[in-house]
Each structure stands twice: as structure tokens, then as C-alpha cells.
């Protein structure tokens, strides 16, 4: 993930970054996984202030659909704001799971 950040920032906007690895690192990943990290006071992310980090690990192109789903969900400023203040796993999962109408729009 650090190597990927040197290529281009994974800052998405709305205080959210979605770091992921390089193509060369895929061979070290056994299955796709997401993480969720909150930084209530924010951290510097290549000159931007980030309060939510959602790292992605994937050994195939499935990360593209994961990124697309996250981008759709996080395009709503209200969702991004709620993520910054989420206090439970269920709340985070609810916010990050695309709604049926978002998938087909």
C-alpha cells in the first residue's frame, strides 16, 4: 500500500482515503479484504486531511468493483459524514453496503 501511495494518492475526497496495493503485490494476498480506520482528529494524507481510511486487499480485479461500490456510497457527503462519526461495526457496514437502487442507477 505504501508503494501504491508513492505512485498516486488514494485520497478520494470527503476526508476519505482508500489505499490499496500495487499489481506486483497481489501474489501475497490470499483473499479480498477491507479494513476500516477512523482518525477523529484527522491525519495528513498527501496534503489532505483524512478522517476515514478504508484499505483494500485483493488478488484479482475484484477490487475494481469494490472501489466502484465505495465511491458510489461515499459520493453522498452525508454518508461520508456519518462514517466519520460511526461508533459500531454494524453502522459502518450499513453505510458501506450499496443500496439496491444505487447498484442499478
Residue pairs with C-beta under 8 A, 6 or more apart in sequence:
1 19
1 20
1 21
1 55
3 21
3 22
3 24
3 25
4 10
4 19
4 20
4 21
4 22
5 19
5 46
7 22
9 17
9 45
9 46
9 48
10 17
10 18
10 19
10 20
11 17
11 45
11 46
11 48
11 50
12 18
12 70
12 71
12 74
13 74
14 74
14 77
14 80
14 81
15 42
15 48
15 49
15 50
15 51
15 52
15 80
15 84
16 50
16 51
16 52
16 53
16 54
16 74
16 80
16 83
17 45
17 48
17 50
17 52
17 53
17 54
18 53
18 54
18 55
18 56
18 67
18 70
19 53
19 55
19 56
20 55
20 56
20 57
20 58
20 63
20 67
21 29
21 57
26 58
26 59
26 60
27 59
29 57
29 58
29 59
30 59
31 59
32 56
32 57
32 58
32 59
32 60
32 62
32 63
32 66
33 56
33 57
33 58
34 54
34 55
34 56
34 57
34 66
34 96
35 53
35 54
35 55
35 56
36 52
36 53
36 54
36 92
36 96
37 52
37 53
37 54
37 55
38 51
38 52
38 83
38 84
38 86
39 50
39 51
39 52
39 53
40 51
40 84
42 49
42 50
42 51
43 49
43 50
43 51
44 50
45 53
51 84
52 80
52 83
52 84
54 70
54 96
56 63
56 66
56 67
58 66
69 96
69 98
69 103
70 96
72 98
72 102
73 79
73 95
73 96
73 97
73 98
73 102
74 80
74 83
79 95
82 91
82 95
83 92
83 95
83 96
86 92
86 95
